[in-house]
Amino acid sequence: MQQIIVYTTATCPYCVNAKKLLDQKGVAYEEIRVDLDPDKREEMMTRANRRTVPQIFIGDTHVGGCDDLYALEREGKLDSLLQK
C-alpha cells in the first residue's frame, strides 16, 4: 500500500470530501493540518506548487485536490494507484 498524505484545513469542505472517499476505500492516510502549522503550509506549496487545500499525494504521485481524486475514482484509476 502506498503512503498517502493529505494536506488539509479544519473548515475546508473539499478536505472533508476527499477524506471521506479515502475512508470509504479503507486506506490509511496521514493528515497534515496546514492551518495549524505555517511551516507545513510552505511544505505543501513547495511540493504541490499550489496554495489550495486539500493537496493529496499517493506515494510519489501528486494527485492534486478533491476534484482530481474523485476524477481518478470515476475513471477507475484510483484503486490501482493506491495498490502500487
Residue, then its C-alpha position, 0 to 999 in steps of 0.5 A: m500500500q502506498q503512503i498517502i498524505v493529505y494536506t488539509t484545513a479544519t473548515c475546508p469542505y473539499c478536505v472533508n470530501a476527499k477524506k471521506l472517499l479515502d475512508q470509504k476505500g479503507v486506506a490509511y492516510e496521514e493528515i497534515r493540518v496546514d492551518l495549524d502549522p505555517d511551516k507545513r503550509e510552505e511544505m505543501m506549496t513547495r511540493a504541490n506548487r499550489r496554495t489550495v487545500p486539500q493537496i493529496f499525494i499517493g506515494d510519489t504521485h501528486v494527485g492534486g485536490c478533491d476534484d482530481l481524486y474523485a476524477l481518478e475514482r470515476e475513471g477507475k484509476l484510483d484503486s490501482l494507484l493506491q495498490k502500487 
